Amino acid sequence: MDQPGFTTSLVAGGVAGVSVDLILFPLDTIKTRLQSPQGFNKAGGFRGIYAGVPSAAIGSFPNAAAFFITYEYVKWFLHTDSSSYLMPAKHMLAASAGEVIPFSLVQFPLWESLKALWSWRQDHVVDSWQSAVCGAFAGGFAAAVTTPLDVAKTRIMLAKAGSSTASGNVLSALHGVWRTQGLSGLFAGVFPRMAAISLGGFIFLGAYDQTRSLLLELGKESP
């Protein structure tokens, strides 16, 4: 396995991060307001859903670039044969090194596994659009299973200062939602979250693979 290019991973990751933030920022705002204990309308409804887009886009370039540089280098460092049963563990370690959140631990191993399966079925490496499709499925699944944690995070962020929820205890926040709203509360906003992150996975991972492929191709053509 060739050592990944530093500049290639940096630029491709940054482009992917900016692309997904510019397109999906409004959906994330709507999802957060759906999870608010005040209710959707009192939390702002559809008003100002584009507020903060420029700053988010500016911040997403270095964040996504740093994530993918780390992800690619850890994958390279931990390289094992593609048929090895350790491959999922390698992808989990690479994702957690780049961004330590449960979402990445689900999404990236699944993305890599789906790409490997598709490559095996068609007997050649997946194209960028196929990688994007795999990213959409992986993102949607990861979004669904981690929604309760996202609800807890939103409740903690919006909690009144001094309350038990504001202390940052995730289990306490989850218990509070379960006690007052049950299962539906734990999965509040799951469908817009799945839609947004599926589309985000398609754009983010597809744009990353496409940009990376173009840069590597340009590198080969350069004298």
C-alpha positions as CSV (number, residue, x, y, z in Angstrom):
1,M,0.0,0.0,0.0
2,D,1.5,3.3,-1.1
3,Q,2.0,6.1,1.5
4,P,-0.9,8.6,1.1
5,G,0.0,12.0,-0.2
6,F,-0.1,14.7,2.5
7,T,-1.2,17.5,0.2
8,T,-3.7,15.3,-1.6
9,S,-5.5,14.2,1.6
10,L,-5.4,17.8,2.9
11,V,-7.0,19.4,-0.1
12,A,-9.4,16.6,-0.8
13,G,-10.6,16.6,2.8
14,G,-11.0,20.3,2.9
15,V,-13.0,20.5,-0.3
16,A,-15.2,17.7,1.0
17,G,-15.8,19.4,4.3
18,V,-16.7,22.8,2.7
19,S,-19.0,21.1,0.2
20,V,-21.1,19.3,2.7
21,D,-21.4,22.2,5.1
22,L,-22.5,24.6,2.5
23,I,-25.3,22.3,1.3
24,L,-26.4,20.6,4.5
25,F,-26.2,23.4,7.1
26,P,-29.9,24.3,7.0
27,L,-31.0,20.7,7.5
28,D,-28.8,20.4,10.6
29,T,-30.4,23.6,12.0
30,I,-33.8,22.1,11.4
31,K,-32.8,18.8,13.1
32,T,-31.4,20.6,16.1
33,R,-34.7,22.6,16.5
34,L,-36.7,19.4,16.3
35,Q,-34.7,18.0,19.2
36,S,-35.1,21.1,21.3
37,P,-37.1,20.7,24.6
38,Q,-38.9,24.0,23.7
39,G,-40.4,22.4,20.6
40,F,-39.6,23.2,16.9
41,N,-41.5,26.5,16.6
42,K,-40.3,28.1,19.8
43,A,-36.8,27.1,19.0
44,G,-37.0,29.1,15.8
45,G,-38.9,27.0,13.3
46,F,-37.7,27.7,9.8
47,R,-36.4,31.2,10.6
48,G,-32.8,31.9,10.1
49,I,-31.8,28.4,9.0
50,Y,-28.8,29.8,7.0
51,A,-27.5,31.9,9.9
52,G,-23.8,31.0,10.6
53,V,-23.2,29.2,7.2
54,P,-20.0,31.3,6.3
55,S,-18.3,30.7,9.6
56,A,-19.2,27.0,9.5
57,A,-17.8,26.6,6.0
58,I,-14.6,28.4,6.9
59,G,-14.1,26.2,9.9
60,S,-14.9,23.0,8.1
61,F,-12.0,23.1,5.7
62,P,-9.2,22.7,8.3
63,N,-11.3,20.3,10.4
64,A,-12.1,18.0,7.5
65,A,-8.6,18.2,6.1
66,A,-7.1,17.3,9.5
67,F,-9.5,14.4,9.8
68,F,-8.7,12.8,6.4
69,I,-4.9,13.3,6.8
70,T,-5.1,11.4,10.1
71,Y,-7.5,8.8,8.7
72,E,-5.4,8.0,5.6
73,Y,-2.1,7.9,7.5
74,V,-3.4,5.7,10.3
75,K,-4.9,3.3,7.6
76,W,-1.5,3.3,5.9
77,F,0.4,2.7,9.1
78,L,-2.0,-0.1,10.2
79,H,-2.1,-1.7,6.7
80,T,-3.3,-5.3,6.6
81,D,-4.3,-7.5,3.7
82,S,-7.7,-6.5,2.3
83,S,-9.1,-10.0,3.1
84,S,-8.0,-9.8,6.8
85,Y,-10.7,-9.9,9.5
86,L,-8.8,-7.1,11.1
87,M,-9.8,-4.6,8.4
88,P,-12.9,-3.3,10.2
89,A,-10.8,-2.8,13.4
90,K,-8.2,-0.9,11.3
91,H,-10.9,1.4,9.9
92,M,-12.4,2.0,13.4
93,L,-9.0,2.9,14.8
94,A,-8.3,5.3,11.9
95,A,-11.7,7.0,12.2
96,S,-11.4,7.3,16.0
97,A,-7.9,8.8,15.6
98,G,-9.3,11.4,13.2
99,E,-12.4,12.2,15.2
100,V,-13.2,10.5,18.5
101,I,-17.0,10.1,18.2
102,P,-19.2,7.0,18.0
103,F,-20.6,8.2,14.7
104,S,-17.3,7.9,12.9
105,L,-16.7,4.4,14.4
106,V,-19.9,3.2,12.7
107,Q,-19.8,5.2,9.4
108,F,-16.2,4.7,8.2
109,P,-15.8,0.9,8.7
110,L,-19.2,0.5,7.0
111,W,-18.2,2.8,4.2
112,E,-14.9,0.9,3.6
113,S,-16.7,-2.5,3.8
114,L,-19.4,-1.5,1.3
115,K,-16.7,-0.2,-1.1
116,A,-14.7,-3.4,-0.7
117,L,-17.8,-5.5,-1.4
118,W,-18.8,-3.4,-4.4
119,S,-15.3,-3.6,-5.8
120,W,-15.2,-7.4,-5.3
121,R,-18.6,-7.8,-7.1
122,Q,-17.6,-5.8,-10.1
123,D,-13.9,-6.9,-10.1
124,H,-12.4,-3.4,-10.1
125,V,-12.1,-0.5,-7.6
126,V,-15.3,1.6,-7.1
127,D,-15.7,4.8,-9.0
128,S,-16.2,8.1,-7.1
129,W,-20.0,8.0,-7.6
130,Q,-20.1,4.5,-6.2
131,S,-18.0,5.5,-3.2
132,A,-20.5,8.4,-2.7
133,V,-23.4,5.9,-2.7
134,C,-21.6,3.7,-0.2
135,G,-21.1,6.9,1.9
136,A,-24.8,7.7,1.8
137,F,-25.8,4.2,3.1
138,A,-23.1,4.2,5.7
139,G,-24.0,7.7,6.9
140,G,-27.7,7.0,7.0
141,F,-27.2,3.9,9.1
142,A,-24.7,5.6,11.5
143,A,-27.1,8.5,11.8
144,A,-30.0,6.2,12.8
145,V,-28.1,4.3,15.5
146,T,-26.4,7.3,17.0
147,T,-29.5,9.6,17.1
148,P,-30.1,9.1,20.9
149,L,-26.6,10.3,21.6
150,D,-27.2,13.3,19.3
151,V,-30.5,14.0,21.2
152,A,-28.6,13.9,24.5
153,K,-25.9,16.2,23.2
154,T,-28.6,18.7,22.0
155,R,-30.4,18.6,25.3
156,I,-27.1,19.2,27.2
157,M,-26.2,22.2,25.0
158,L,-29.7,23.8,25.4
159,A,-30.1,23.0,29.1
160,K,-30.5,25.8,31.6
161,A,-27.3,26.6,33.5
162,G,-27.2,24.8,36.9
163,S,-29.6,22.0,35.9
164,S,-28.7,18.4,36.1
165,T,-28.8,18.0,32.3
166,A,-26.4,21.0,31.9
167,S,-23.7,19.1,33.9
168,G,-23.0,17.1,30.7
169,N,-23.9,13.6,31.9
170,V,-25.0,11.8,28.7
171,L,-26.7,8.9,30.6
172,S,-28.6,11.3,32.8
173,A,-29.8,13.3,29.7
174,L,-30.8,10.1,28.0
175,H,-32.7,8.9,31.1
176,G,-34.5,12.3,31.3
177,V,-35.6,12.1,27.7
178,W,-36.8,8.4,28.1
179,R,-38.7,9.3,31.3
180,T,-40.6,12.2,29.7
181,Q,-40.9,11.3,26.0
182,G,-40.0,7.6,25.8
183,L,-38.6,6.0,22.7
184,S,-39.9,8.7,20.3
185,G,-38.0,11.3,22.3
186,L,-34.8,9.4,22.0
187,F,-35.2,9.3,18.3
188,A,-36.5,12.8,17.8
189,G,-35.4,14.2,14.4
190,V,-34.1,10.8,13.3
191,F,-35.5,11.1,9.7
192,P,-34.2,14.5,8.9
193,R,-30.9,13.5,10.6
194,M,-30.8,10.3,8.4
195,A,-31.7,12.3,5.3
196,A,-29.2,15.0,6.0
197,I,-26.3,12.7,6.9
198,S,-27.1,10.3,4.0
199,L,-26.9,13.2,1.6
200,G,-23.9,14.5,3.6
201,G,-22.2,11.1,3.3
202,F,-22.8,11.1,-0.5
203,I,-21.4,14.6,-0.9
204,F,-18.6,14.4,1.7
205,L,-17.1,11.0,0.9
206,G,-17.9,11.3,-2.8
207,A,-16.3,14.7,-3.1
208,Y,-13.3,13.4,-1.1
209,D,-12.7,10.4,-3.4
210,Q,-13.3,12.5,-6.6
211,T,-11.0,15.3,-5.5
212,R,-8.3,12.8,-4.3
213,S,-8.5,10.8,-7.6
214,L,-8.2,14.0,-9.6
215,L,-5.2,15.3,-7.6
216,L,-3.4,11.9,-7.8
217,E,-4.0,11.8,-11.6
218,L,-2.6,15.3,-11.9
219,G,0.4,14.2,-9.9
220,K,1.1,11.3,-12.2
221,E,0.9,13.6,-15.2
222,S,3.2,16.2,-13.8
223,P,6.9,15.8,-14.9
